Structure formats: structure tokens, C-alpha cells
């Protein structure tokens, strides 16, 4: 099973590298062909940018309960009960 995963991973890596090289190296003989090419249209299209409105940031103080102290003996007792012993040979 491991060798199959390695083969699939190598295949995906090779396909990714091949598509990156093909994207950079492809060219067209005329501008009409370039206008019809889906790769060229996608590469030259403008992507919308997200607007961050950082001017309206407000900080509020939240009320919280004080932290209760935890007894160490109680924690160790629960831990000792939840760990299984080693197998008997």
C-alpha cells in the first residue's frame, strides 16, 4: 500500500510540474488564438481583492470568571485510572 501511495504522489508531483512548465512555455501564433485561449484569458484576468476595514476595530472588555485552582492530587488520580497497565507476558 505504501508503494502505491508513493507512485501516486510522484505522479501528482510530475503533473503539477508539467502543467507549470506548459503554462509558462505556451505561445500562440497570432493574437486571435491568444484571445481564445482559456489559459491566457485566465492568466490576464484581474482578480478581485478583498477589502479590509481596519478603521472600525473596537476592543471590548469581557467579564470572565476567576480561574479556580485545580488540585494536583485529583488530576494525578484521574490520570492513574485512565492509563492501562502493560500487557502481561
C-alpha positions as CSV (number, residue, x, y, z in Angstrom):
1,X,0.0,0.0,0.0
2,X,2.9,2.4,0.8
3,X,4.4,1.9,-2.7
4,X,1.1,2.8,-4.3
5,X,0.9,6.0,-2.3
6,X,4.4,6.9,-3.3
7,X,3.7,6.3,-7.0
8,X,0.5,8.4,-6.8
9,X,2.4,11.2,-5.0
10,X,5.2,11.2,-7.6
11,X,2.6,11.2,-10.4
12,X,0.8,14.2,-8.9
13,X,4.1,16.0,-8.5
14,X,5.1,15.3,-12.1
15,X,1.7,16.5,-13.4
16,X,2.0,19.7,-11.3
17,X,5.5,20.4,-12.6
18,X,4.4,19.6,-16.2
19,X,1.4,22.0,-16.0
20,X,3.6,24.8,-14.6
21,X,6.1,24.4,-17.4
22,X,3.3,24.2,-20.0
23,X,1.7,27.4,-18.6
24,X,4.9,29.4,-18.8
25,X,6.2,28.0,-22.1
26,X,3.0,28.0,-24.3
27,X,2.7,30.6,-27.0
28,X,0.3,31.5,-29.9
29,X,1.0,32.3,-33.5
30,X,-1.5,35.2,-33.5
31,X,-3.4,37.5,-31.2
32,X,-6.7,35.9,-32.2
33,X,-5.5,32.5,-31.0
34,X,-4.3,34.1,-27.7
35,X,-7.7,35.8,-27.2
36,X,-9.5,32.4,-27.5
37,X,-7.0,30.5,-25.2
38,X,-8.6,29.8,-21.8
39,X,-5.2,29.7,-20.1
40,X,-4.3,33.2,-21.4
41,X,-7.6,34.7,-20.6
42,X,-7.4,33.3,-17.0
43,X,-3.8,34.5,-16.6
44,X,-4.6,38.0,-17.7
45,X,-7.9,38.5,-15.9
46,X,-7.9,40.7,-12.8
47,X,-8.8,39.0,-9.6
48,X,-10.9,40.9,-7.1
49,X,-9.1,42.0,-3.9
50,X,-10.6,41.7,-0.5
51,X,-11.1,44.9,1.3
52,X,-10.0,45.0,4.9
53,X,-11.7,47.7,7.0
54,X,-9.3,48.1,9.9
55,X,-10.6,51.6,10.9
56,X,-13.7,50.2,12.6
57,X,-11.9,48.0,15.1
58,X,-13.3,48.2,18.6
59,X,-12.0,46.5,21.6
60,X,-14.3,45.5,24.4
61,X,-13.6,44.2,27.9
62,X,-15.3,40.9,28.6
63,X,-16.2,39.8,32.1
64,X,-14.8,36.4,33.0
65,X,-14.9,34.1,36.0
66,X,-11.8,33.8,38.1
67,X,-9.8,30.7,37.4
68,X,-10.4,28.0,40.1
69,X,-7.3,26.2,41.4
70,X,-7.0,22.6,40.4
71,X,-5.9,20.1,43.0
72,X,-2.9,18.2,41.8
73,X,-3.9,15.0,43.6
74,X,-7.2,14.9,41.8
75,X,-5.5,15.3,38.4
76,X,-3.0,12.5,39.2
77,X,-5.7,10.2,40.5
78,X,-7.8,10.6,37.3
79,X,-4.6,10.1,35.1
80,X,-3.7,6.9,37.0
81,X,-7.2,5.5,36.5
82,X,-7.2,6.2,32.8
83,X,-3.8,4.6,31.8
84,X,-4.0,0.9,31.2
85,X,-1.3,-1.3,32.7
86,X,1.3,-3.0,30.4
87,X,0.3,-6.3,28.9
88,X,1.1,-9.5,30.9
89,X,3.5,-11.8,29.0
